[in-house]
Amino acid sequence: MKEFDVDKNTLDLLRLFRSELLTDAETWHYLENEFLKISLQDVKHAVLSIQQDIVALRIDPIELKNKLIE
């Protein structure tokens, strides 16, 4: 679990909540799928944003690819 800047009691509560959820496979599977959907949407949004920037700045995609490889 990634530790954020929160107090110990909150972390303990989150750990307990997670361990309880892990005993309920159906609920845990549902939450994993929801988190995956959100992550994929974030990636899709980032890719679309990069594509828009490339078009707006008139960047040659092949030139960009070559620079990234370098």
The first five atom37 places (N, CA, C, CB, O) and aatype in JSON, in Angstrom:
{
  "aatype": [12, 11, 6, 13, 3, 19, 3, 11, 2, 16, 10, 3, 10, 10, 1, 10, 13, 1, 15, 6, 10, 10, 16, 3, 0, 6, 16, 17, 8, 18, 10, 6, 2, 6, 13, 10, 11, 9, 15, 10, 5, 3, 19, 11, 8, 0, 19, 10, 15, 9, 5, 5, 3, 9, 19, 0, 10, 1, 9, 3, 14, 9, 6, 10, 11, 2, 11, 10, 9, 6],
  "atom_mask": [
    [1, 1, 1, 1, 1],
    [1, 1, 1, 1, 1],
    [1, 1, 1, 1, 1],
    [1, 1, 1, 1, 1],
    [1, 1, 1, 1, 1],
    [1, 1, 1, 1, 1],
    [1, 1, 1, 1, 1],
    [1, 1, 1, 1, 1],
    [1, 1, 1, 1, 1],
    [1, 1, 1, 1, 1],
    [1, 1, 1, 1, 1],
    [1, 1, 1, 1, 1],
    [1, 1, 1, 1, 1],
    [1, 1, 1, 1, 1],
    [1, 1, 1, 1, 1],
    [1, 1, 1, 1, 1],
    [1, 1, 1, 1, 1],
    [1, 1, 1, 1, 1],
    [1, 1, 1, 1, 1],
    [1, 1, 1, 1, 1],
    [1, 1, 1, 1, 1],
    [1, 1, 1, 1, 1],
    [1, 1, 1, 1, 1],
    [1, 1, 1, 1, 1],
    [1, 1, 1, 1, 1],
    [1, 1, 1, 1, 1],
    [1, 1, 1, 1, 1],
    [1, 1, 1, 1, 1],
    [1, 1, 1, 1, 1],
    [1, 1, 1, 1, 1],
    [1, 1, 1, 1, 1],
    [1, 1, 1, 1, 1],
    [1, 1, 1, 1, 1],
    [1, 1, 1, 1, 1],
    [1, 1, 1, 1, 1],
    [1, 1, 1, 1, 1],
    [1, 1, 1, 1, 1],
    [1, 1, 1, 1, 1],
    [1, 1, 1, 1, 1],
    [1, 1, 1, 1, 1],
    [1, 1, 1, 1, 1],
    [1, 1, 1, 1, 1],
    [1, 1, 1, 1, 1],
    [1, 1, 1, 1, 1],
    [1, 1, 1, 1, 1],
    [1, 1, 1, 1, 1],
    [1, 1, 1, 1, 1],
    [1, 1, 1, 1, 1],
    [1, 1, 1, 1, 1],
    [1, 1, 1, 1, 1],
    [1, 1, 1, 1, 1],
    [1, 1, 1, 1, 1],
    [1, 1, 1, 1, 1],
    [1, 1, 1, 1, 1],
    [1, 1, 1, 1, 1],
    [1, 1, 1, 1, 1],
    [1, 1, 1, 1, 1],
    [1, 1, 1, 1, 1],
    [1, 1, 1, 1, 1],
    [1, 1, 1, 1, 1],
    [1, 1, 1, 1, 1],
    [1, 1, 1, 1, 1],
    [1, 1, 1, 1, 1],
    [1, 1, 1, 1, 1],
    [1, 1, 1, 1, 1],
    [1, 1, 1, 1, 1],
    [1, 1, 1, 1, 1],
    [1, 1, 1, 1, 1],
    [1, 1, 1, 1, 1],
    [1, 1, 1, 1, 1]
  ],
  "atom_positions": [
    [[0.84, -1.18, 0.0], [0.0, 0.0, 0.0], [0.88, 1.24, 0.0], [-0.96, 0.0, 1.22], [1.83, 1.33, 0.78]],
    [[0.59, 2.16, -0.86], [1.34, 3.4, -0.94], [1.02, 4.26, 0.29], [1.02, 4.17, -2.27], [-0.15, 4.49, 0.61]],
    [[2.04, 4.72, 0.95], [1.81, 5.52, 2.15], [1.74, 7.0, 1.79], [2.92, 5.27, 3.21], [2.68, 7.54, 1.2]],
    [[0.64, 7.63, 2.14], [0.47, 9.05, 1.88], [0.68, 9.81, 3.17], [-0.92, 9.34, 1.28], [0.82, 9.23, 4.24]],
    [[0.71, 11.1, 3.06], [0.93, 11.95, 4.22], [-0.38, 12.08, 5.02], [1.46, 13.36, 3.79], [-1.04, 13.12, 5.0]],
    [[-0.73, 11.0, 5.71], [-1.92, 10.99, 6.56], [-1.53, 10.43, 7.92], [-3.08, 10.16, 5.91], [-0.5, 9.79, 8.09]],
    [[-2.38, 10.68, 8.87], [-2.04, 10.25, 10.23], [-2.14, 8.73, 10.38], [-2.96, 10.94, 11.25], [-2.77, 8.06, 9.56]],
    [[-1.51, 8.22, 11.41], [-1.43, 6.77, 11.65], [-2.8, 6.14, 11.8], [-0.59, 6.49, 12.89], [-3.03, 5.05, 11.27]],
    [[-3.72, 6.78, 12.49], [-5.06, 6.21, 12.69], [-5.79, 6.02, 11.36], [-5.89, 7.11, 13.62], [-6.47, 5.01, 11.15]],
    [[-5.65, 6.97, 10.46], [-6.28, 6.86, 9.15], [-5.67, 5.7, 8.37], [-6.14, 8.17, 8.36], [-6.4, 4.94, 7.73]],
    [[-4.36, 5.57, 8.41], [-3.69, 4.46, 7.73], [-4.13, 3.12, 8.31], [-2.17, 4.6, 7.83], [-4.37, 2.16, 7.57]],
    [[-4.23, 3.05, 9.62], [-4.69, 1.81, 10.25], [-6.11, 1.46, 9.81], [-4.63, 1.93, 11.79], [-6.41, 0.3, 9.54]],
    [[-6.96, 2.45, 9.75], [-8.34, 2.24, 9.31], [-8.38, 1.75, 7.85], [-9.17, 3.54, 9.47], [-9.13, 0.84, 7.52]],
    [[-7.58, 2.37, 6.99], [-7.54, 1.95, 5.59], [-7.01, 0.53, 5.45], [-6.67, 2.91, 4.79], [-7.52, -0.24, 4.63]],
    [[-6.01, 0.18, 6.23], [-5.48, -1.18, 6.18], [-6.53, -2.2, 6.62], [-4.23, -1.3, 7.08], [-6.67, -3.26, 6.01]],
    [[-7.27, -1.87, 7.68], [-8.32, -2.75, 8.17], [-9.42, -2.89, 7.11], [-8.91, -2.21, 9.48], [-9.89, -3.99, 6.83]],
    [[-9.8, -1.76, 6.52], [-10.82, -1.77, 5.48], [-10.37, -2.65, 4.31], [-11.11, -0.33, 4.99], [-11.16, -3.44, 3.79]],
    [[-9.12, -2.53, 3.91], [-8.59, -3.33, 2.8], [-8.59, -4.81, 3.16], [-7.16, -2.86, 2.44], [-9.01, -5.64, 2.35]],
    [[-8.13, -5.15, 4.35], [-8.09, -6.57, 4.7], [-9.49, -7.16, 4.8], [-7.36, -6.77, 6.03], [-9.68, -8.33, 4.46]],
    [[-10.46, -6.38, 5.24], [-11.84, -6.86, 5.27], [-12.36, -7.05, 3.85], [-12.74, -5.88, 6.05], [-13.05, -8.02, 3.56]],
    [[-12.04, -6.11, 2.97], [-12.49, -6.23, 1.59], [-11.89, -7.44, 0.9], [-12.13, -4.97, 0.82], [-12.55, -8.09, 0.09]],
    [[-10.64, -7.74, 1.2], [-9.99, -8.88, 0.57], [-10.66, -10.2, 0.91], [-8.54, -8.93, 0.97], [-10.54, -11.18, 0.16]],
    [[-11.37, -10.25, 2.02], [-12.09, -11.48, 2.38], [-13.38, -11.62, 1.57], [-12.41, -11.5, 3.89], [-13.96, -12.7, 1.5]],
    [[-13.82, -10.52, 0.96], [-15.02, -10.53, 0.13], [-14.57, -10.41, -1.33], [-16.02, -9.37, 0.52], [-14.47, -9.31, -1.87]],
    [[-14.31, -11.56, -1.96], [-13.72, -11.59, -3.3], [-14.58, -10.86, -4.33], [-13.5, -13.01, -3.74], [-14.05, -10.19, -5.21]],
    [[-15.89, -11.0, -4.22], [-16.77, -10.37, -5.21], [-16.67, -8.84, -5.15], [-18.23, -10.81, -4.99], [-16.54, -8.19, -6.19]],
    [[-16.72, -8.29, -3.97], [-16.61, -6.83, -3.81], [-15.23, -6.36, -4.22], [-16.91, -6.41, -2.36], [-15.1, -5.34, -4.9]],
    [[-14.19, -7.08, -3.82], [-12.82, -6.7, -4.16], [-12.63, -6.71, -5.68], [-11.81, -7.66, -3.49], [-12.01, -5.8, -6.23]],
    [[-13.15, -7.74, -6.35], [-13.05, -7.83, -7.81], [-13.75, -6.65, -8.48], [-13.65, -9.17, -8.31], [-13.24, -6.08, -9.44]],
    [[-14.93, -6.29, -7.97], [-15.67, -5.15, -8.51], [-14.85, -3.86, -8.37], [-17.03, -4.99, -7.79], [-14.73, -3.1, -9.32]],
    [[-14.28, -3.63, -7.19], [-13.49, -2.42, -6.96], [-12.24, -2.39, -7.84], [-13.08, -2.32, -5.49], [-11.89, -1.34, -8.38]],
    [[-11.58, -3.53, -8.0], [-10.41, -3.59, -8.89], [-10.79, -3.2, -10.3], [-9.8, -5.0, -8.87], [-10.07, -2.45, -10.96]],
    [[-11.91, -3.7, -10.78], [-12.37, -3.37, -12.13], [-12.68, -1.88, -12.27], [-13.62, -4.19, -12.48], [-12.37, -1.27, -13.29]],
    [[-13.29, -1.3, -11.24], [-13.61, 0.13, -11.29], [-12.33, 0.96, -11.31], [-14.48, 0.53, -10.08], [-12.23, 1.94, -12.05]],
    [[-11.34, 0.58, -10.49], [-10.07, 1.31, -10.48], [-9.36, 1.18, -11.83], [-9.16, 0.8, -9.36], [-8.76, 2.14, -12.31]],
    [[-9.44, 0.0, -12.43], [-8.82, -0.23, -13.73], [-9.48, 0.66, -14.79], [-8.93, -1.71, -14.13], [-8.79, 1.26, -15.62]],
    [[-10.82, 0.75, -14.76], [-11.53, 1.6, -15.72], [-11.08, 3.05, -15.59], [-13.05, 1.49, -15.51], [-10.85, 3.72, -16.59]],
    [[-10.96, 3.53, -14.36], [-10.54, 4.9, -14.12], [-9.13, 5.11, -14.65], [-10.62, 5.26, -12.62], [-8.84, 6.11, -15.3]],
    [[-8.24, 4.16, -14.38], [-6.86, 4.27, -14.84], [-6.79, 4.3, -16.36], [-6.02, 3.11, -14.31], [-6.06, 5.1, -16.93]],
    [[-7.57, 3.43, -17.01], [-7.58, 3.39, -18.47], [-8.14, 4.68, -19.05], [-8.38, 2.2, -18.97], [-7.67, 5.16, -20.08]],
    [[-9.15, 5.25, -18.4], [-9.7, 6.52, -18.85], [-8.66, 7.63, -18.73], [-10.96, 6.88, -18.05], [-8.58, 8.5, -19.6]],
    [[-7.88, 7.61, -17.65], [-6.82, 8.61, -17.47], [-5.77, 8.49, -18.57], [-6.16, 8.44, -16.1], [-5.31, 9.5, -19.11]],
    [[-5.39, 7.26, -18.91], [-4.41, 7.03, -19.97], [-4.97, 7.51, -21.31], [-4.03, 5.53, -20.05], [-4.28, 8.19, -22.07]],
    [[-6.23, 7.16, -21.59], [-6.85, 7.59, -22.84], [-6.88, 9.11, -22.93], [-8.28, 7.02, -22.94], [-6.57, 9.67, -23.99]],
    [[-7.23, 9.78, -21.85], [-7.28, 11.24, -21.82], [-5.88, 11.82, -22.09], [-7.83, 11.74, -20.47], [-5.74, 12.78, -22.83]],
    [[-4.86, 11.23, -21.47], [-3.49, 11.71, -21.66], [-3.05, 11.54, -23.11], [-2.53, 10.97, -20.73], [-2.42, 12.43, -23.68]],
    [[-3.37, 10.39, -23.72], [-3.0, 10.14, -25.12], [-3.7, 11.14, -26.03], [-3.34, 8.69, -25.53], [-3.08, 11.69, -26.94]],
    [[-4.99, 11.36, -25.81], [-5.73, 12.33, -26.63], [-5.15, 13.73, -26.48], [-7.21, 12.33, -26.25], [-5.07, 14.48, -27.46]],
    [[-4.76, 14.08, -25.28], [-4.16, 15.39, -25.04], [-2.84, 15.54, -25.78], [-3.95, 15.6, -23.54], [-2.57, 16.58, -26.37]],
    [[-2.03, 14.49, -25.75], [-0.75, 14.51, -26.48], [-0.99, 14.63, -27.98], [0.09, 13.24, -26.16], [-0.31, 15.38, -28.67]],
    [[-1.98, 13.87, -28.48], [-2.3, 13.95, -29.91], [-2.73, 15.36, -30.3], [-3.4, 12.94, -30.26], [-2.34, 15.86, -31.35]],
    [[-3.54, 15.99, -29.46], [-3.99, 17.36, -29.75], [-2.81, 18.33, -29.74], [-5.04, 17.8, -28.72], [-2.74, 19.23, -30.58]],
    [[-1.89, 18.15, -28.81], [-0.7, 19.01, -28.75], [0.15, 18.85, -30.0], [0.13, 18.7, -27.5], [0.66, 19.83, -30.54]],
    [[0.3, 17.61, -30.46], [1.1, 17.34, -31.66], [0.48, 18.06, -32.86], [1.2, 15.82, -31.94], [1.19, 18.7, -33.65]],
    [[-0.84, 17.96, -33.0], [-1.52, 18.62, -34.12], [-1.43, 20.14, -33.98], [-3.0, 18.18, -34.2], [-1.12, 20.83, -34.95]],
    [[-1.69, 20.66, -32.78], [-1.69, 22.11, -32.56], [-0.31, 22.72, -32.8], [-2.16, 22.42, -31.14], [-0.2, 23.84, -33.31]],
    [[0.72, 22.0, -32.42], [2.08, 22.52, -32.58], [2.7, 22.13, -33.92], [2.96, 22.02, -31.44], [3.86, 22.46, -34.19]],
    [[1.93, 21.42, -34.74], [2.38, 20.99, -36.07], [3.7, 20.21, -35.99], [2.55, 22.2, -37.0], [4.64, 20.44, -36.75]],
    [[3.73, 19.3, -35.04], [4.91, 18.46, -34.86], [4.79, 17.26, -35.79], [5.06, 18.0, -33.37], [3.74, 16.62, -35.86]],
    [[5.86, 16.95, -36.49], [5.89, 15.78, -37.37], [6.01, 14.53, -36.49], [7.07, 15.86, -38.4], [7.01, 14.36, -35.79]],
    [[4.99, 13.64, -36.52], [5.03, 12.44, -35.66], [6.28, 11.59, -35.85], [3.82, 11.6, -35.91], [6.8, 11.04, -34.88]],
    [[6.76, 11.46, -37.08], [7.96, 10.64, -37.33], [9.18, 11.3, -36.7], [8.18, 10.45, -38.86], [10.02, 10.62, -36.1]],
    [[9.28, 12.61, -36.83], [10.39, 13.34, -36.21], [10.33, 13.2, -34.68], [10.36, 14.84, -36.61], [11.35, 13.0, -34.02]],
    [[9.12, 13.31, -34.14], [8.94, 13.15, -32.69], [9.38, 11.76, -32.25], [7.46, 13.39, -32.31], [10.08, 11.62, -31.24]],
    [[8.98, 10.73, -32.99], [9.36, 9.36, -32.67], [10.89, 9.21, -32.67], [8.73, 8.37, -33.66], [11.46, 8.59, -31.77]],
    [[11.53, 9.77, -33.69], [13.0, 9.69, -33.77], [13.67, 10.39, -32.59], [13.5, 10.3, -35.08], [14.66, 9.9, -32.05]],
    [[13.13, 11.54, -32.19], [13.7, 12.26, -31.04], [13.53, 11.45, -29.76], [13.04, 13.64, -30.88], [14.43, 11.41, -28.93]],
    [[12.38, 10.81, -29.61], [12.14, 10.0, -28.42], [13.08, 8.81, -28.37], [10.68, 9.52, -28.38], [13.56, 8.43, -27.31]],
    [[13.34, 8.22, -29.52], [14.26, 7.07, -29.58], [15.68, 7.5, -29.21], [14.25, 6.43, -31.0], [16.41, 6.77, -28.53]],
    [[16.07, 8.71, -29.66], [17.41, 9.21, -29.32], [17.55, 9.35, -27.82], [17.68, 10.57, -30.01], [18.61, 9.76, -27.34]]
  ]
}
